[in-house]
Amino acid sequence: GRTVLPMQLLLAWWLLPATAVGLQCCLRRDMLAVCLCPAAAWGSGLESFPSLDEGRNKRNILTSRPLEKVRIQRQLDADEEYGELADPNGRSSPAERLAAVLAIVDAFEALRPVVADGGPAEWRRVADLLAMDPFERKAFKRRFNAYADNIYYSDPDRANAYLLGGAPPSTKQTIQYLYRNEALDNIEGLRGELEYLVEEQQTDVGDALHFHDEATRAFEAYLDLAPERDRLAARALMRAAAAAASETETEGGS
Protein backbone atom coordinates (compact mmCIF):
# COMPACT_ATOMS: atom_id res chain seq x y z
CA GLY A 1 0.00 0.00 0.00
CA ARG A 2 0.93 3.69 -0.15
CA THR A 3 3.18 4.98 2.60
CA VAL A 4 1.92 8.10 4.35
CA LEU A 5 4.66 10.18 5.98
CA PRO A 6 3.92 11.55 9.44
CA MET A 7 2.99 15.24 9.32
CA GLN A 8 5.76 16.04 11.86
CA LEU A 9 8.41 14.71 9.49
CA LEU A 10 7.06 16.70 6.57
CA LEU A 11 7.04 19.89 8.60
CA ALA A 12 10.53 19.25 9.94
CA TRP A 13 11.74 18.70 6.40
CA TRP A 14 10.45 21.98 5.00
CA LEU A 15 10.78 24.22 8.04
CA LEU A 16 14.47 23.69 8.68
CA PRO A 17 16.23 27.08 8.92
CA ALA A 18 17.98 28.20 5.78
CA THR A 19 21.29 28.44 7.65
CA ALA A 20 21.34 24.70 8.38
CA VAL A 21 22.20 23.79 4.80
CA GLY A 22 24.23 20.68 5.63
CA LEU A 23 21.60 19.36 7.99
CA GLN A 24 18.83 20.21 5.53
CA CYS A 25 20.48 18.31 2.68
CA CYS A 26 21.14 15.33 4.89
CA LEU A 27 17.58 15.10 6.11
CA ARG A 28 16.09 15.59 2.65
CA ARG A 29 18.26 12.79 1.31
CA ASP A 30 17.04 10.51 4.09
CA MET A 31 13.43 11.58 3.54
CA LEU A 32 13.77 10.69 -0.13
CA ALA A 33 14.98 7.25 0.90
CA VAL A 34 11.86 6.87 3.03
CA CYS A 35 9.62 7.69 0.06
CA LEU A 36 11.43 5.38 -2.38
CA CYS A 37 12.06 2.46 -0.06
CA PRO A 38 9.84 2.62 3.03
CA ALA A 39 10.54 -0.92 4.16
CA ALA A 40 14.29 -0.36 4.29
CA ALA A 41 13.92 3.07 5.86
CA TRP A 42 11.59 2.09 8.66
CA GLY A 43 13.07 -1.36 9.18
CA SER A 44 16.84 -1.66 9.20
CA GLY A 45 17.31 2.09 9.59
CA LEU A 46 15.88 2.06 13.09
CA GLU A 47 18.79 -0.02 14.35
CA SER A 48 21.44 2.59 13.56
CA PHE A 49 19.68 5.89 14.27
CA PRO A 50 21.12 7.99 15.73
CA SER A 51 24.39 6.56 14.45
CA LEU A 52 26.59 7.42 17.42
CA ASP A 53 29.25 4.88 16.55
CA GLU A 54 32.46 6.78 17.32
CA GLY A 55 33.14 7.39 13.64
CA ARG A 56 32.36 4.11 11.91
CA ASN A 57 29.31 5.45 10.11
CA LYS A 58 29.88 9.01 8.91
CA ARG A 59 26.30 9.41 7.66
CA ASN A 60 25.42 11.11 10.91
CA ILE A 61 23.48 14.36 11.02
CA LEU A 62 25.38 15.25 14.18
CA THR A 63 28.48 15.84 12.04
CA SER A 64 26.93 18.84 10.30
CA ARG A 65 28.74 22.15 10.58
CA PRO A 66 25.62 24.04 11.73
CA LEU A 67 25.26 21.76 14.74
CA GLU A 68 28.99 22.09 15.41
CA LYS A 69 28.63 25.87 15.55
CA VAL A 70 25.59 25.59 17.83
CA ARG A 71 27.47 23.29 20.21
CA ILE A 72 30.50 25.54 20.41
CA GLN A 73 28.47 28.68 20.97
CA ARG A 74 26.31 27.08 23.65
CA GLN A 75 29.35 25.81 25.50
CA LEU A 76 31.09 29.18 25.30
CA ASP A 77 27.96 30.82 26.68
CA ALA A 78 27.84 28.30 29.53
CA ASP A 79 31.54 28.88 30.27
CA GLU A 80 31.28 32.68 30.25
CA GLU A 81 30.96 32.81 34.04
CA TYR A 82 33.90 30.47 34.68
CA GLY A 83 36.35 31.21 31.86
CA GLU A 84 38.11 27.86 32.23
CA LEU A 85 37.71 26.30 28.79
CA ALA A 86 40.31 26.65 26.09
CA ASP A 87 39.43 28.14 22.71
CA PRO A 88 37.43 25.46 20.84
CA ASN A 89 38.55 26.95 17.54
CA GLY A 90 42.25 26.62 18.35
CA ARG A 91 44.37 24.67 15.88
CA SER A 92 47.52 23.98 17.92
CA SER A 93 48.88 20.42 17.99
CA PRO A 94 48.66 18.12 21.03
CA ALA A 95 52.43 18.52 21.47
CA GLU A 96 52.11 22.31 21.56
CA ARG A 97 49.32 22.13 24.12
CA LEU A 98 51.24 19.64 26.27
CA ALA A 99 54.33 21.87 26.06
CA ALA A 100 52.31 24.60 27.78
CA VAL A 101 51.49 22.13 30.57
CA LEU A 102 55.11 21.01 30.90
CA ALA A 103 56.24 24.62 31.18
CA ILE A 104 53.99 24.98 34.25
CA VAL A 105 55.34 21.75 35.75
CA ASP A 106 58.98 22.72 35.18
CA ALA A 107 58.49 26.19 36.64
CA PHE A 108 56.75 24.78 39.70
CA GLU A 109 59.37 22.10 40.38
CA ALA A 110 62.11 24.76 40.22
CA LEU A 111 60.50 26.50 43.21
CA ARG A 112 61.26 23.73 45.70
CA PRO A 113 64.82 24.81 46.64
CA VAL A 114 63.59 28.38 47.02
CA VAL A 115 60.95 27.19 49.47
CA ALA A 116 63.38 24.88 51.30
CA ASP A 117 66.34 27.25 51.59
CA GLY A 118 64.76 30.70 51.38
CA GLY A 119 63.44 33.13 53.92
CA PRO A 120 60.45 35.45 54.27
CA ALA A 121 61.39 37.59 51.26
CA GLU A 122 61.74 34.56 48.97
CA TRP A 123 58.59 32.95 50.33
CA ARG A 124 56.62 36.12 49.65
CA ARG A 125 57.84 36.20 46.05
CA VAL A 126 56.91 32.56 45.55
CA ALA A 127 53.45 33.10 47.06
CA ASP A 128 52.90 36.10 44.77
CA LEU A 129 54.05 34.06 41.77
CA LEU A 130 51.61 31.24 42.57
CA ALA A 131 48.75 33.73 42.58
CA MET A 132 49.49 34.79 38.99
CA ASP A 133 49.12 33.28 35.53
CA PRO A 134 49.78 30.41 34.84
CA PHE A 135 49.24 29.19 38.42
CA GLU A 136 46.07 31.19 39.02
CA ARG A 137 43.11 28.78 39.04
CA LYS A 138 41.35 29.77 35.80
CA ALA A 139 44.55 30.20 33.79
CA PHE A 140 45.83 26.89 35.13
CA LYS A 141 42.67 25.04 34.14
CA ARG A 142 42.60 26.60 30.66
CA ARG A 143 46.06 25.25 29.88
CA PHE A 144 45.26 21.79 31.12
CA ASN A 145 41.82 21.78 29.46
CA ALA A 146 43.43 22.68 26.15
CA TYR A 147 45.44 19.47 26.24
CA ALA A 148 43.32 16.71 27.71
CA ASP A 149 40.27 17.82 29.65
CA ASN A 150 38.48 20.08 27.23
CA ILE A 151 35.04 18.97 26.04
CA TYR A 152 35.77 19.84 22.41
CA TYR A 153 36.52 16.68 20.45
CA SER A 154 37.97 16.44 16.96
CA ASP A 155 35.59 13.60 16.11
CA PRO A 156 32.23 15.32 15.56
CA ASP A 157 30.36 12.09 16.29
CA ARG A 158 31.53 12.46 19.89
CA ALA A 159 31.62 16.23 20.03
CA ASN A 160 28.01 16.71 19.01
CA ALA A 161 26.56 13.74 20.82
CA TYR A 162 25.39 16.10 23.56
CA LEU A 163 24.94 19.65 22.32
CA LEU A 164 25.10 21.19 25.79
CA GLY A 165 28.36 19.62 26.87
CA GLY A 166 30.15 17.43 24.37
CA ALA A 167 30.60 13.71 24.80
CA PRO A 168 31.40 12.14 28.17
CA PRO A 169 35.12 12.07 29.01
CA SER A 170 37.01 8.81 28.72
CA THR A 171 38.23 7.03 31.83
CA LYS A 172 41.76 8.31 31.26
CA GLN A 173 40.51 11.87 30.89
CA THR A 174 38.58 11.57 34.13
CA ILE A 175 41.67 10.35 35.99
CA GLN A 176 43.77 13.14 34.49
CA TYR A 177 41.11 15.60 35.58
CA LEU A 178 41.44 14.36 39.17
CA TYR A 179 45.25 14.61 39.11
CA ARG A 180 45.04 18.11 37.67
CA ASN A 181 42.73 19.20 40.46
CA GLU A 182 44.93 17.53 43.07
CA ALA A 183 47.94 19.45 41.78
CA LEU A 184 46.00 22.70 41.80
CA ASP A 185 44.72 22.16 45.35
CA ASN A 186 48.25 21.58 46.61
CA ILE A 187 49.58 24.62 44.76
CA GLU A 188 46.97 26.73 46.50
CA GLY A 189 47.84 25.01 49.79
CA LEU A 190 51.50 25.88 49.26
CA ARG A 191 50.67 29.50 48.59
CA GLY A 192 48.54 29.71 51.71
CA GLU A 193 51.24 28.09 53.83
CA LEU A 194 53.93 30.48 52.58
CA GLU A 195 51.71 33.46 53.31
CA TYR A 196 51.18 32.08 56.81
CA LEU A 197 54.93 31.68 57.38
CA VAL A 198 55.57 35.26 56.34
CA GLU A 199 52.71 36.82 58.27
CA GLU A 200 53.31 34.81 61.45
CA GLN A 201 57.12 34.98 61.17
CA GLN A 202 57.44 31.19 61.29
CA THR A 203 60.37 29.20 59.88
CA ASP A 204 59.17 25.58 59.74
CA VAL A 205 58.72 24.81 56.03
CA GLY A 206 57.72 21.17 56.52
CA ASP A 207 54.08 21.69 55.55
CA ALA A 208 55.05 23.91 52.63
CA LEU A 209 57.38 21.26 51.25
CA HIS A 210 54.66 18.64 51.74
CA PHE A 211 52.28 20.68 49.57
CA HIS A 212 54.98 21.09 46.94
CA ASP A 213 55.82 17.39 46.88
CA GLU A 214 52.16 16.37 46.65
CA ALA A 215 51.57 18.73 43.74
CA THR A 216 54.67 17.38 42.00
CA ARG A 217 53.46 13.80 42.52
CA ALA A 218 50.08 14.71 40.99
CA PHE A 219 51.82 16.34 38.01
CA GLU A 220 53.89 13.21 37.43
CA ALA A 221 50.83 10.97 37.58
CA TYR A 222 49.01 13.27 35.15
CA LEU A 223 51.88 13.22 32.66
CA ASP A 224 52.26 9.44 32.94
CA LEU A 225 48.81 9.17 31.33
CA ALA A 226 49.80 11.32 28.35
CA PRO A 227 50.94 9.38 25.25
CA GLU A 228 54.71 9.06 25.07
CA ARG A 229 54.73 10.52 21.57
CA ASP A 230 53.11 13.69 22.91
CA ARG A 231 55.63 13.97 25.74
CA LEU A 232 58.59 13.50 23.42
CA ALA A 233 57.25 15.93 20.85
CA ALA A 234 56.45 18.52 23.51
CA ARG A 235 59.94 18.32 25.00
CA ALA A 236 61.43 18.67 21.52
CA LEU A 237 59.38 21.82 20.95
CA MET A 238 60.51 23.24 24.28
CA ARG A 239 64.18 22.54 23.52
CA ALA A 240 63.84 24.19 20.13
CA ALA A 241 62.15 27.24 21.66
CA ALA A 242 64.86 27.51 24.34
CA ALA A 243 67.61 27.27 21.72
CA ALA A 244 65.96 29.95 19.59
CA ALA A 245 65.58 32.24 22.60
CA SER A 246 69.22 31.70 23.58
CA GLU A 247 70.36 32.45 20.06
CA THR A 248 68.32 35.64 19.96
CA GLU A 249 69.73 36.73 23.31
CA THR A 250 73.27 36.05 22.10
CA GLU A 251 72.74 38.08 18.94
CA GLY A 252 71.26 40.92 20.95
CA GLY A 253 74.26 41.02 23.28
CA SER A 254 76.88 40.98 20.53
Secondary structure, DSSP 8 states (H G I E B T S, - for coil): ------HHHHHHHHSS-TT-HHHHHHHHHHHHHHHH-HHHHHTGGGGGSS--STTS----GGG-HHHHHHHHHHHHHHHTTT--S--TT----HHHHHHHHHHHHHHHHTTHHHHHH--HHHHHHHHHHHTSTTTSHHHHHHHHIIIII-S--SSHHHHTSSTTT-S---HHHHHHHHHHHHHHHHHHHHHHHHHHHHHHT----HHHHHHHHHHHHHHHHHHHTS-HHHHHHHHHHHHHHHHHHHHHHHHHH-
